[in-house]
Amino acid sequence: MKSTTQLKEARGERIDALESIVTTAEGREMSDDENTRSEEIMNEVEDLDKQILRSEKLEKTLKREAVAVAPGVSTSSSDEMQGNRKGYDIGKAIREAGRGNLSGLEAEMHQEAQREFREAGVSPSGTLQIPIALMEKRANTVSSSSNVVGQSQQGVLAGLVPDSLLERAGANRITGVAGSVLLPSLPTNATSVVGEVITAGASDAMSGVKIDPVKMASMITISQQALNMSSGAFDSVVANQFRKHSGALIDEQFFKNVIATGTYMKRKETAAAVVAGLGFQNINGLIAAIGDANGLSPDAKFFGSHASMAEARVTEAVLNSGVGILQGDKIAGYEALASSLCNAGLLTDTSYNTYNEVYNTAATTNITNEATLEPVFLANMADTYVCYWGGADLVVDEYTSAHLGITRLIMNVYANAKTGHAASAGYFVSDPV
């Protein structure tokens, strides 16, 4: 897509050519060739005027628009971006991308998204890119007639925005980043400030965390017939699947990052050959461990498997009290969320196979149920960050399954999620089986 400046330069060249024809024919009638050429130039100028107007509008909109309209942004800017979203046809873009002949608004948005990826330091591998400014969570009403019951649907563009559990839990969303994101270090016990230099004990310093993009792929297969007949309802199904899967990948990446830091709490309960299930003593131990490390806040959330949360509902916090560990949706005052991603697959058997690694004890006897252990996390969401590099990167593959009449859509999201400091998240292991 040519910039506004390039289009204006091209228009200036046409005007110069037209003036040259007029000057040459001064004092006489223009020849047929001169008339024909001048008509062609005037048509080109008229077309360039339209392109310039559209380019100026597009550049202005993309400059002022983020993923969602921020407070203080004018309504006119929002209306302009809504117009681009309305005009963008994801079905047309997919069909044309597969043939390698993108055109119109879809081609312009593709080039804008490529620019975003370049600035973010990411090399997209897909055949179709969509800028993040077009990706907004929204719903459209099918009918506004008073005698027709409208149905809320979500377009494909809306569904390309990952809908992760972390963001619903209150994590900070960061977009428009480039390269590695380095969160600032935080000394927790400054003893002096001299010449703008903060001195802190080595044990008190919370090192800054670097967040790098991770490529996460989701794939949907669609028949050629369904793609050619795509409608709002069809787009909604595709959108929801992309959103759920890519959001889950981001959540899983966060849990893996927490485990990779090695910030896990050894269980407080008495050592035994088999690790027991969820226990209130271990939950309180995890709260205390993160709190003592200055990583806890009222925004902290528990994350565990559905089996762990079910166990927490029926396990008494205090023996014979009749009060479950999980009350409503909270554990010890902190909201608890269930995720199927908090499973044994996040852990490796070799990491949790001795008393010494699981319990606060010097015993070394091997445990016998390490393969079924699951992590229970506690994370400070105020210090949790979900970062996105660029918009949507779609691979439109019409060839791999062409003999079956199927097109594969593979969406790559370049994202990552971490806490700003390792002390802001931790976990212990339990066996809810």
Secondary structure by P-SEA (a helix, b strand, c coil): cccaaaaaaaaaaaaaaaaaaaaaaccccccaaaaaaaaaaaaaaaaaaaaaaaaaaaaaaaaaccccccccccaaaaaaaaaaaaaccaaaaaaaaaacccccaaaaaaaaaaaaaaaacccccccbbbccccccccccccccccccbbbbbbccccccccccccccccccccccccccccccccccccccccccbbbbcccccbbbbbbbbbbbbbbbbbcaaaaaaccaaaaaaaaaaaaaaaaaaaaaaaaaaaaaaccccccccccccccccccaaaaaaaaaaaaaaccccccbbbbbcaaaaaaaaacccccccccccccccccccbbbbbbcccccccccccccccccccccccccccccccccbbbbbbbccccbbbbbcccbbbbbcccccccccbbbbbbbbbccccccccccccbbbbbcc
